[in-house]
Amino acid sequence: MKPFSQPNLAKAQSEEATSQAKVVKRLMLATAALLGSVVYVHADEAELVIHASHDTEQAQETVIIPIVGAMESTGLLAGSVVAVTGLGQAQAQAVGFGAYSVNDSYISYLGYFNYALSARWTFDISALQADFTDTEMYLGEQPDEPIDVPSDASYLQRDWQMTFRYLLNQTPAESVNSMTGLQAQPVTRVLEVEPFYKSREFRSDKVANVAGETYGISVTLDQDARDYTPSPSRGYHSYAKVLRDWGGSERASYTRWEVQHSHYFDLGSNRINQQQTLSLTGYLSDTPTWQNDKAHRQPDWFAQSVLGGPDRMRGYGDNYMHDRSALFYGAELRMIPKWQPQSRVPVLSRYDFPWWQTAVFAELGNVSDKLDFSALHNNMKWSAGVGIRVFIENIIARADFGFSKDDSIFRFTVNQPF
């Protein structure tokens, strides 16, 4: 590396001062009052998606967002989000989040994303630990031994994963289709290899503790032809994943696979919305190593084929339905209004906040103790709701209110559901 000349050193000092000024300018207090009869902050086990920035500036940049909130299971909650772009490499980003509440609940998360190992390999790593000391516990339908757990159970969650991505190929966009007048989207195919660890534990003085653990490796083949990843209006996204846990003395060995295909249809614009998209998806999961007559050969509830949570059957609690196989259909109408006032709001204008979006969704799903399409389609449960998404600092923050015949839930999480 060449040493700085005096003019370059002065320039570097100026850029550093500018960067520090941005940090100070972007320091804000975001107050979120999460009120309702049932309120969840979901510690999302899926990895955070950091979308590519269109900003050509290569300087390292730090954003700090203190947060104060309140919810039923924690009381007053305070913490902050810290995101550092350009750490190690220009396109890499580190994100950390921590929060603590008056009843000793806490959430902690740390991730490092988009680090290039070579021209084709990239690397992510993330870890999450959360402990909610006053939460409801539901492990799904237990026909042989119903579990009635009081609402003061303590819930501890730990997740970590490393993701190695290999770019298989990228097909360039084709010429404009004479039939549709639209240009075909480039198709990107990626192979992902992900070592993972997940554990869950419910603790209560009134019933026996319930705990589970799984760790192993998953392999995913991903095909992406979306025109704009954060909020596509055309194209599709598909993946096929196989997960393997080799088991141990206190946990079952199992193999589970899942596939999902999502398609996006551009509905144009109107006088209110600049973008309207109909998003459709289908999902299927199965555990071929499952044995109905041997419970010890079955993975713990959260590692089975599950429905209920922030992405599938949002009107139900996390892992509300779990069994050998799961089938899910989802439809979502997403709308980006023309009214985007955030750039004129004194505090919000200091953030990279290009758009916000509304959504209406409807879902169908079911689980079964065998891979049988007739059984999976029989007496399917439904869920519906509305949501808001904001694209801020290259991250999609999402709030959804989902309801069903059994429950209603308001969630804050990240990423589009599909």
Disulfide bonds with the S-S distance in Angstrom:
none
